[in-house]
């Protein structure tokens, strides 16, 4: 079975200011390793990160807009099904 092709800006965004990637379908956030790979063994859902003030304070304005876009869609019930 072929793996789905994931597209930056549709399926995920790299949040460079906090060294993480958000899955725009699930809201899962995973760290980006120094070599650019994603550590899928670690991570949290955006709801779990909401109380981490250091993480939120470190977000750039652009990354904050990406998170706000996800939260806006998520809170309206438009979560897409995970592949």
N, C-alpha and C positions, 0 to 999 in steps of 0.2 A: 504494500500500500504506500502510495506517495505521501510525503510529508506536506502539509499545507505551506504555502509561501506566506510569510508574515511580512507586512509592509510597515516601515517606520512612518508614523503619522496617522495610521489607520488602526493597526493592530496593537502597536506599542509605541512608547516614546521613551527615549533615554533622557533621564533627568540628571543632566551633567553636574548641576550644582550640589547634588547630594550623592552622586556616584551610584545611581539606581536606575532601574528600568521599570516602567509601569505597563502592565498588560491592560489595554483599554477595554477588553472584553470582561475581565474578571476583577480588576482592581488590585491584583496581586502586584507587589513591589519586591524586586529582587536586586541584590547588590551587583554592580558591575566590577569584575576583577580588574587588576592593573593591566592584564593582557587583553582586555576588551571583551572577554567572554562573560557570560551571565552565570551567576551562581544560583542555580535553581534549587539547591539543597537548603538555602537560607532564604528568608523573606517573610513578608507579612502582608496582610490585606490592608488596604488604605484605612479601614475602620480601626485597625489595631494601632496604626501609627498616629492617629488623631491626637493622642495624649503625649506624644513625644515632641515637646516644645523645641528642643535643639534641632531636630530634623526640619521642622516647619520654619524655624528662624533661618536655617541655612539655604532654603529654597530661593532660587533667583526669581525675579519677576516673571520671566517666561515660563519657568517650570511651575510656578504657582498657577499660572493661567491654564496650563495643561491639567493640573490636578483639579482645579475648579471646574474645568470642562467635564472631566470624568465624573466628579461629584454631582454636577448638575444633571447629567444624564442618568446616573445611578439612582439618585434620589427620586427621579421621575419614573423610575421603573423600566428604563430602557436597557438594562443589562443584556448584552448579547449572550447567546449560548456559547459555552466553551467548546472548541473543536474537539 
